[in-house]
Amino acid sequence: MKDFAAWLQASPAIAILRGVKPEEAVDIGAALIETGIRIIEVPLNSPDPLESIKRLAKQFGDKALIGAGTVVDCTMVKRIAQAGGRLTVSPHACPDVVQKAKVLDMYAVPGFFTPTEAFDMIEAGADGLKLFPAEAASPAVLKSLRAVLPRTMPVIPVGSINADNMDGWLEAGAAGFGFGGALYKPGFTPQKVAKRARAIMRVIQPAQAAE
């Protein structure tokens, strides 16, 4: 299993499909993968999220990293794994969720907002760190964090990130971004999602290639 940093290097945009329904998940997933996005999370507060994860993993598990977001306790981690998910993303800093995911050979990306939370999650075994909510921080905050965090630990800002405000974050050291409403909202067609994904990838890919 390649490390999470390698997934991010190949796909620095993470699709957050909050509200997606199982019957549309595969078509939305296909649209994302066609544009180059290879990491897809279905938040657990979506309709029947485990079924969506199961369908996405069955269809795209050999070419994409499929998992769950809004993972707030350990009880769901095993069920995510049983559905075929290989990634857990949390909004908060919970060492138990991280450790449970690692026991099940899954990637764990917990949320954090302070240096203390970041180092606690690294100690717990996190594969990446989700800076959340990013709109309450700034690229300057990320730059300061990057000065003290391990260079190999990816930091992913999430919250109000879109194609127009990524440059400053990339310059500050963001390894990638989670995109929610800027990429997908309930009712969006695969075509609309693909259009938004292409706009995002046009910004991220040149920046990644230049590093």
Residue pairs with C-beta under 8 A, 6 or more apart in sequence:
1 105
3 127
4 107
4 109
4 127
4 128
4 154
5 127
5 128
5 152
5 154
5 175
7 38
7 39
7 65
7 107
8 39
8 128
8 154
8 156
8 175
8 176
9 208
10 38
11 36
11 37
11 38
11 39
11 64
11 65
11 176
12 175
12 176
12 177
12 204
12 208
13 36
13 37
13 39
13 176
13 177
13 179
13 183
13 197
13 200
13 201
13 204
14 37
14 39
14 40
14 41
14 89
14 156
14 176
14 177
14 178
14 179
15 32
15 37
15 39
15 40
15 41
15 179
15 183
15 184
15 197
16 41
16 43
16 69
16 158
16 178
16 179
16 180
16 183
16 184
17 25
17 28
17 40
17 41
17 42
17 43
17 46
17 52
17 184
18 43
18 45
18 46
18 69
18 70
18 180
18 181
18 184
19 43
19 46
19 47
19 184
19 185
19 186
20 28
20 42
20 46
20 47
20 52
20 184
20 186
21 46
21 47
21 48
21 52
21 186
22 47
22 48
22 51
22 52
22 55
24 190
25 42
25 52
25 55
25 56
26 55
26 56
26 59
26 60
27 190
28 184
28 188
28 190
28 193
29 40
29 56
29 59
29 60
29 64
29 66
30 59
30 60
30 190
31 190
31 191
31 193
31 194
31 197
32 40
32 193
32 194
32 197
33 60
33 63
33 64
34 194
35 194
35 197
35 198
35 201
36 197
36 201
36 205
37 197
37 201
38 63
38 64
38 65
39 64
39 65
39 67
39 87
39 176
40 56
40 60
40 64
40 65
40 66
40 67
41 66
41 67
41 68
41 69
41 87
41 89
41 178
42 49
42 52
42 53
42 56
42 66
42 67
42 68
42 69
43 49
43 68
43 69
43 70
44 68
44 69
44 70
44 71
44 72
44 76
45 70
46 52
49 68
50 68
50 79
50 80
50 83
51 83
53 66
53 67
53 68
53 80
53 83
53 84
53 85
54 83
54 84
56 64
56 66
56 84
57 66
57 83
57 84
57 85
57 86
58 84
60 66
61 84
61 86
65 86
65 87
65 107
66 84
66 85
66 86
66 87
67 80
67 85
67 86
67 87
67 88
67 89
67 106
67 107
68 76
68 80
68 85
68 87
68 88
68 89
69 89
69 90
69 178
70 89
70 90
70 91
71 77
71 80
71 88
71 89
71 90
71 97
72 90
72 91
72 92
72 94
72 97
73 94
73 96
73 97
74 96
74 97
74 100
77 88
77 97
77 100
77 101
77 104
77 106
78 100
78 104
80 88
80 106
81 104
81 106
85 106
86 106
86 107
87 106
87 107
87 108
87 109
88 97
88 98
88 101
88 106
88 107
88 108
88 109
89 109
89 110
89 111
89 130
89 178
90 97
90 98
90 108
90 109
90 110
90 111
90 130
91 111
91 130
91 132
92 110
92 111
93 110
93 111
93 112
93 117
93 118
93 120
93 121
94 110
95 120
95 121
95 123
95 124
97 108
97 110
98 108
98 110
98 121
98 124
98 125
98 126
99 124
99 125
101 107
101 108
102 108
102 125
107 127
107 128
108 124
108 125
108 126
108 127
109 126
109 127
109 128
109 129
109 130
109 156
110 121
110 124
110 126
110 129
110 130
111 129
111 130
111 131
111 132
111 158
112 118
112 121
112 129
112 130
112 131
112 132
113 131
113 132
113 133
113 136
113 137
115 145
115 148
115 149
118 129
118 145
118 149
119 149
121 129
122 129
122 149
122 150
122 153
126 153
127 154
128 153
128 154
128 155
128 156
128 175
129 149
129 153
129 154
129 155
129 156
130 156
130 158
130 178
131 137
131 141
131 142
131 145
131 155
131 156
131 157
131 158
132 157
132 158
132 159
133 158
133 159
133 160
134 157
134 158
134 159
134 160
134 161
134 169
135 159
135 160
136 159
137 157
139 168
139 169
139 171
139 172
140 172
142 155
142 157
142 169
142 172
142 173
142 174
143 172
143 173
145 155
145 173
146 155
146 172
146 173
149 155
154 175
154 176
155 173
155 174
155 175
156 174
156 175
156 176
156 177
156 178
157 169
157 174
157 177
157 178
158 177
158 178
158 180
161 169
161 177
161 178
161 179
161 182
162 179
162 182
162 200
163 182
163 199
163 200
163 202
163 203
166 174
166 177
166 200
166 203
166 204
166 207
167 203
167 207
169 177
170 204
170 207
176 204
177 204
179 200
182 196
182 200
183 193
183 196
183 197
183 200
184 193
184 196
